[in-house]
Every structure is written in C-alpha cells, then in structure tokens.
Amino acid sequence: MQYRRFGKLDWQVSALGFGAMRLPVIDGDSARIDEPEATRMLHYAIDHGVNYVDTAYPYHKGNSELVVGRALKGGYREKVKLATKLPTWLTDETADFDKYLNEQLVKLQTDHIDFYLLHGLGAERWRKMAELDVLEWAEKAIADGRMRHLGFSFHDKYPAFQEIVDAYDKWTFCQIQYNYMDIENQAGTKGLKYAANRGLAVVIMEPLLGGKLVNPPEPVRKIWDKATHQRPPADWALQWLWNQPEVSVVLSGMSAMEQVEQNVASAGASQVGLLSPEADLRLFDEVRIKYQELSPIDCTECEYCLPCTEGINIPRILKVYNEGIMYADIDGARSAYTWIPEEERAAVCIQCLECEQLCPQQIPISEWMTHIDQVLDQGKAVEDVPRPA
C-alpha cells in the first residue's frame, strides 16, 4: 500500500480508502447487507494497508454504520481512522447535532469519530448549518473528544465550494466528487487545487463515477487499447487521481471481494507523476471528448431555459439522460431519475415551447421531454422510442 499526507496533519493516509456505501447486499435489497462478506472484504482491505474507512448515517438505509461498527471489533478499529457524516438534511435544530452524533457513536461501537463530515453541503444547506451554529457545536464536540476533526462533503457548484472552504479556517478536510470526467463539474479540478492550497486534505468520492467508467462503450475502449502500457479502465481512472499531488485519499465503494483485491493492487502501484503527459494523459483528453461525442443532447447547462413555467428541472433531466446514453447505463439513469421530484420531471411538460425560444443551443426541449419521460419514467427501451431530430 502507498501512503500520502493527509492535509496539515502529521499522519499518512492509505492511497485507497474503503467506502461503505456499496457493500454487498442480499436479493438486491440495499438495507440487507451481506454482513459476513462485507466484513471479510473490510478485513482484507485493512490487512493490506487500508487505514481510512468511510461511512454515513443514511448508507444502506441506516445499516452501514451498524455493520462497520461490528466489523471493526477485534482490534480492527485501532488500525484505521473512521469517518462518518452528519445527516444535515435531517437537522432542524441545534439539539439534533448531539442527537445524531451520539447515535452514530453507539452504532459504530466507538467513543470517537476520527473524521466527522457535514454531509452533502451545497449553498442552501450550508446556510442552514451556519444559522444553527454548527461550527460552534463541532468545536465543543472536538473539545469533549467525541470527534477529532471536522470536514464536509460537497455537491454543488464551485462558487459554493469556495464559500464554504473560506468560511472556516479550522476545516481539516473536504470530500468531493471527482474523476476524469468531472474536471469541471461540482468542485472540479479548480476546487481540488483550491482546497489543497488552503491546507485541507481532499478525499475523493465517485472516482469511477458510480461504476460508469469501469466498462466503457466500444469507441472509448478502442482509445484505451492504444496505450503503450495496458490497464483495465478502472485502473486508468484510479491512477489518474493518484497521479495528482493534491489528492489525499481515493474512496471506493466496493461491493465484491474481487473489486477490493483489484483496487488494493492498483493503490499499491500508485504514485504522484506515474502517468506520462505524452503517452498517458493525452488519452484521457481523447476519452473525455469521445464520451462527450456519445452524448445525444448538446446541453451546456447554461440554465437559460430556467425557470420553467411548470417547474421542470430541465438541465438536470437532460444531464441524467445524456449520462445514461454516454455510459451505456440506462438502468443507472432510471435510478438517478427517481431522485428528481415528480413535480420536476419531464412528464409535467405542457409543450409550451418557451424554453426552446431561450435555448442558445436550439435544442428541441419539448420533444426531448416526451422521449425522456418514455425512457426513464415509463421504462421503454431507447430504441423503441422515436428520438427527436
């Protein structure tokens, strides 16, 4: 295992962290974790040098923390730094901070959380946390020993990320979605470098974009096949991250022992500057362009189409569909679509065409809304639904 400095701390973190969001489950039920197998996987990772374990209150419908807590018994807790997260969307008053932290300590069977995160911050949620004086509470929790370090995970646009980083000079770390396709999405490369320059450790989530980068479509695979040194697509994605000195640890949500073994091996071979700018990094540019060429809708997320008179979240809908086609993962797109409130989905479209008059890309949005509703909400096969011209 390779190790990297964790921000300002005098501590070395394993290049690979174990994310407990996608543990193996029984009969496809995310709440029913295959605990013996999950424990075996976690122990294997720790025995092979992984020293950072990440979970959260809602993972596996509340059961991830319970399983992780039991798996870390027998001396394993002392071998790792443990991270979990405050469910910020459930906190309505200051008393909720203690309520959830104390519950998590019991579930994880520990007297302290090494790295505690404010979960899923964006501009609105950060304002809510600030109004509830979360930082004052966190400093008290650090003082009484229930947590050691405070950080946050992030899902929003870069300006909100910089605002949050700048709001508190005692952040130890942050967690961002980052991979070779997300260089300008959310915090992006700009956010990675900004946080690292401020001394924060940067924890990476979604390094494989929820598995979408593991089995690329044939046009993308042909680009990887041109490489002088052959790697599986997942290894390319991970090494791209570890190649960057600002990356502290890469979390992988592993659901099978084979994935643990492969990722541990990849981490063991990782290092900053491993990839050649000429022979390797140029391939990522080609791959990124090829994926974008596979995107059927030329939406730039400029948001000129908003607000929709019916409240439809047009850019988000187009993005979900685009990614389903780009990564050949319509089932994943259908799952992602369920996260959009029903009142904001494509079925609400009344074909008023106002958005089309505002779209700089001249996208036939109303036609796409009908198509997307049939594919993502009604479950029809893509090839069975007429595609907008």
C-alpha positions in Angstrom: 0.0 0.0 0.0 1.1 3.5 -0.8 0.5 6.4 1.7 0.0 10.1 1.3 0.0 13.1 3.7 -3.5 14.0 4.9 -3.5 17.8 4.6 -1.9 19.6 7.5 -2.0 16.5 9.8 1.1 14.6 10.7 -0.5 11.4 9.5 -0.2 9.3 6.4 -3.4 8.0 4.9 -3.6 5.0 2.6 -4.0 5.9 -1.1 -7.2 3.8 -1.1 -10.0 4.4 1.4 -12.8 1.9 2.0 -16.2 3.5 1.2 -19.1 1.7 2.9 -21.9 2.9 0.7 -22.0 0.0 -1.8 -21.4 -3.1 0.4 -22.6 -6.4 -0.9 -26.4 -7.0 -0.3 -28.9 -9.8 -0.3 -31.5 -10.1 -3.0 -30.8 -6.6 -4.3 -32.1 -5.0 -1.1 -29.8 -2.2 -0.1 -30.9 -2.5 3.5 -29.9 -6.2 3.8 -26.1 -6.1 3.8 -24.3 -9.5 3.4 -22.5 -8.9 6.6 -20.1 -11.9 6.6 -18.9 -11.0 3.1 -18.8 -7.2 3.9 -16.7 -8.0 7.0 -14.4 -10.2 5.0 -13.9 -7.5 2.4 -13.2 -4.8 5.0 -10.8 -7.0 6.9 -8.9 -7.9 3.7 -8.5 -4.2 2.9 -7.3 -3.3 6.3 -4.9 -6.3 6.4 -3.5 -5.0 3.2 -2.8 -1.5 4.4 -6.1 0.5 4.1 -6.4 2.8 7.1 -9.3 5.0 6.2 -12.9 3.8 6.4 -15.8 6.0 5.4 -19.5 5.5 6.1 -22.5 7.7 6.7 -25.8 7.8 8.6 -28.1 7.0 5.5 -25.9 4.4 3.8 -27.7 1.1 3.3 -30.9 2.7 4.8 -29.1 3.2 8.1 -27.4 -0.1 8.4 -23.9 0.7 7.1 -22.7 2.2 10.3 -24.0 -0.8 12.3 -22.2 -3.3 10.0 -19.0 -1.2 10.0 -19.1 -0.9 13.8 -19.3 -4.7 14.2 -16.7 -5.4 11.5 -14.1 -3.1 13.3 -14.3 -5.1 16.5 -11.4 -7.5 17.4 -8.7 -4.9 17.1 -9.5 -3.5 13.6 -10.9 -0.2 15.0 -7.4 0.6 16.3 -5.9 0.1 12.8 -8.0 2.7 11.0 -9.2 6.3 11.1 -13.0 6.2 10.9 -15.1 8.8 9.0 -18.9 9.2 9.1 -21.2 12.1 8.4 -23.9 14.3 10.0 -27.2 14.0 8.1 -27.5 17.7 7.5 -30.9 17.4 5.8 -32.4 15.9 9.0 -31.1 18.5 11.4 -33.7 21.2 12.1 -32.4 22.4 15.5 -29.1 22.6 17.3 -30.0 19.7 19.6 -30.1 17.4 16.5 -26.3 17.7 16.2 -25.8 15.8 19.5 -28.7 13.5 18.8 -27.2 12.2 15.6 -23.5 12.1 16.7 -24.3 10.2 19.9 -26.5 7.7 17.9 -23.6 7.2 15.5 -21.1 6.6 18.2 -23.4 3.8 19.6 -23.9 2.3 16.1 -20.2 2.3 15.3 -19.3 1.0 18.8 -16.7 3.6 19.3 -16.1 6.6 21.7 -14.9 8.9 19.0 -15.2 9.7 15.3 -11.8 10.5 13.8 -13.1 12.4 10.8 -16.6 13.8 11.0 -18.2 15.4 7.9 -21.2 17.7 7.4 -22.9 15.6 4.7 -23.7 16.8 1.2 -23.2 20.5 1.6 -24.3 23.0 -1.0 -25.1 26.7 -0.8 -28.5 26.3 0.7 -27.6 23.5 3.2 -24.5 25.4 4.3 -26.6 28.4 5.1 -28.9 26.3 7.2 -25.9 24.8 9.1 -24.4 28.2 9.7 -27.7 29.5 11.1 -27.7 26.6 13.5 -24.1 27.4 14.6 -22.8 24.0 13.6 -19.2 25.2 13.8 -19.6 26.3 17.5 -21.2 22.9 18.3 -18.5 21.0 16.4 -15.7 22.7 18.3 -17.4 21.6 21.6 -17.7 18.1 20.3 -14.0 18.1 19.4 -13.1 19.5 22.9 -15.1 16.8 24.6 -13.4 14.1 22.5 -16.4 12.7 20.6 -14.8 13.8 17.3 -11.3 14.6 16.3 -11.5 16.5 13.1 -14.3 18.3 11.1 -14.8 18.4 7.4 -17.6 18.4 4.8 -18.7 16.6 1.7 -19.9 18.6 -1.2 -22.4 18.5 -4.0 -23.0 21.9 -5.7 -21.2 24.3 -8.0 -17.7 25.7 -7.4 -18.7 29.2 -6.0 -20.5 27.5 -3.2 -17.5 25.3 -2.6 -15.1 28.2 -2.3 -17.5 30.0 0.0 -17.6 27.0 2.4 -13.9 26.5 2.4 -13.3 30.2 3.1 -16.0 30.3 5.9 -13.9 28.4 8.5 -10.2 28.3 9.0 -10.3 25.1 11.0 -11.6 22.6 8.4 -9.2 19.6 8.3 -10.5 18.1 5.1 -13.2 18.0 2.5 -14.7 15.3 0.3 -15.6 16.0 -3.3 -16.9 14.1 -6.3 -14.0 13.9 -8.7 -12.9 11.8 -11.7 -11.5 12.3 -15.1 -15.0 13.2 -16.4 -15.9 15.6 -13.6 -13.0 18.1 -14.0 -15.4 21.0 -14.4 -18.4 19.5 -12.5 -19.2 20.5 -8.9 -15.9 21.4 -7.2 -13.9 20.1 -10.1 -10.1 20.4 -10.6 -10.3 24.1 -9.5 -11.9 23.1 -6.2 -9.3 20.3 -5.7 -6.5 22.7 -6.0 -8.1 25.5 -4.1 -8.8 23.3 -1.0 -5.3 21.7 -1.1 -3.7 25.1 -1.3 -5.6 26.1 1.8 -4.1 23.1 3.6 -7.2 20.9 3.5 -6.9 17.1 2.9 -9.0 16.2 -0.1 -10.9 13.0 0.0 -12.2 11.8 -3.4 -15.6 10.1 -3.9 -17.1 8.7 -7.1 -13.7 8.0 -8.6 -15.3 5.6 -11.1 -18.5 7.7 -11.5 -20.6 5.1 -9.7 -19.0 2.3 -11.8 -19.8 4.1 -15.1 -16.1 4.2 -16.1 -15.4 0.5 -15.5 -17.0 -0.9 -18.6 -16.7 1.7 -21.3 -18.5 1.5 -24.7 -16.5 0.2 -27.6 -15.5 3.7 -29.0 -13.9 4.5 -25.7 -12.3 1.1 -25.2 -10.6 1.5 -28.5 -8.8 4.6 -27.2 -7.6 2.8 -24.1 -6.4 0.0 -26.3 -3.9 2.4 -28.0 -2.0 2.9 -24.7 1.6 1.6 -24.6 1.1 0.2 -21.1 -2.3 -1.6 -20.9 -4.5 -1.2 -17.9 -8.1 -2.1 -17.1 -10.4 1.0 -17.4 -10.9 1.2 -13.6 -7.2 1.3 -13.0 -6.8 4.1 -15.6 -9.4 6.1 -13.7 -7.8 5.5 -10.3 -4.3 6.2 -11.4 -5.4 9.5 -13.0 -6.5 10.6 -9.5 -3.4 9.3 -7.7 -1.2 11.0 -10.3 -2.3 14.3 -8.7 -0.4 15.5 -5.6 -3.5 17.4 -4.3 -5.4 14.1 -3.9 -5.1 12.7 -0.3 -7.2 9.5 -0.5 -9.5 7.9 -3.0 -12.6 6.3 -1.7 -14.0 3.3 -3.5 -17.4 1.9 -2.7 -16.7 -1.8 -3.3 -19.4 -4.4 -3.4 -17.4 -7.6 -4.2 -14.1 -9.1 -2.9 -12.7 -9.0 -6.5 -13.1 -5.2 -6.5 -11.3 -4.9 -3.2 -8.4 -7.1 -4.4 -8.1 -5.1 -7.7 -8.3 -1.7 -6.0 -5.8 -2.6 -3.3 -3.4 -3.8 -6.1 -3.9 -0.5 -8.0 -3.3 1.5 -4.9 -0.1 -0.4 -4.2 1.2 0.6 -7.7 0.2 4.2 -7.4 2.3 7.4 -7.1 2.3 11.0 -8.0 3.5 11.6 -11.5 3.2 7.9 -12.5 1.4 8.8 -15.8 3.3 10.2 -18.7 1.9 13.5 -20.0 2.6 12.5 -23.6 1.9 8.8 -23.6 -0.9 8.6 -21.0 -2.6 11.8 -20.0 -3.4 12.7 -23.6 -5.5 9.6 -23.7 -7.8 11.0 -21.0 -8.4 14.0 -23.2 -9.4 11.7 -26.1 -11.6 9.6 -23.9 -13.3 12.6 -22.4 -14.0 14.0 -25.9 -15.3 10.6 -27.1 -17.7 10.3 -24.2 -19.0 13.8 -24.9 -19.5 12.9 -28.6 -21.7 10.0 -27.4 -23.9 12.5 -25.6 -27.1 12.8 -27.7 -28.2 16.2 -26.4 -26.0 19.3 -26.7 -26.9 20.8 -23.4 -24.3 23.1 -21.8 -26.2 23.6 -18.6 -26.3 27.3 -19.2 -29.8 27.3 -17.5 -31.2 29.9 -19.9 -34.3 27.6 -20.0 -34.9 28.2 -16.3 -37.2 28.9 -14.6 -39.6 26.6 -16.4 -43.2 27.9 -16.0 -44.2 24.4 -14.9 -41.2 23.9 -12.5 -39.4 21.3 -14.6 -35.7 20.9 -13.8 -34.7 20.8 -17.5 -30.9 20.8 -17.3 -30.8 18.1 -14.6 -33.2 15.9 -16.7 -31.1 16.3 -19.8 -27.9 15.5 -17.9 -29.3 12.3 -16.4 -30.5 11.1 -19.8 -27.2 12.1 -21.5 -25.1 10.1 -19.0 -27.4 7.1 -19.4 -26.5 7.1 -23.1 -22.9 8.1 -22.8 -22.0 5.4 -20.3 -24.4 2.8 -21.7 -26.2 2.7 -18.4 -29.9 3.4 -18.9 -30.7 1.4 -15.7 -28.4 3.8 -13.8 -30.1 6.8 -15.4 -33.5 5.5 -14.4 -32.3 5.1 -10.9 -30.9 8.6 -10.9 -34.1 10.0 -12.3 -36.1 8.8 -9.3 -34.0 11.4 -7.3 -35.7 14.2 -9.2 -39.0 15.1 -7.5 -42.0 14.1 -9.6 -43.2 17.6 -10.0 -39.9 18.5 -11.7 -39.8 15.6 -14.1 -40.3 15.5 -17.9 -44.0 14.3 -17.7 -45.0 17.7 -16.4 -44.1 19.4 -19.7 -47.0 21.0 -21.4 -45.2 21.7 -24.7 -45.4 25.5 -24.3 -42.0 25.8 -26.2 -41.0 28.9 -24.1 -37.7 27.1 -23.1 -36.9 26.4 -26.7 -37.1 30.1 -27.6 -34.5 30.8 -24.9 -32.1 27.9 -25.6 -28.8 29.1 -27.2 -28.2 25.5 -28.5 -31.6 25.4 -30.2 -32.4 22.0 -28.5 -35.9 20.8 -29.2 -36.5 20.5 -25.4 -40.2 19.7 -25.5 -39.6 16.8 -27.8 -36.8 15.5 -25.6 -39.1 15.8 -22.5 -41.6 13.4 -24.2 -38.8 11.0 -25.2 -37.1 11.1 -21.8 -40.4 10.5 -20.0 -41.0 7.4 -22.0 -37.5 6.0 -21.5 -36.7 6.9 -17.9 -40.1 7.1 -16.3 -42.2 4.6 -18.3 -39.3 2.2 -18.8 -39.4 1.8 -22.5 -36.3 0.7 -24.4 -34.4 3.5 -26.0 -34.6 2.0 -29.5 -38.3 1.7 -29.2 -38.9 5.4 -28.6 -38.6 7.8 -31.6 -35.6 10.1 -30.9 -36.0 13.9 -31.5 -34.5 15.0 -34.8 
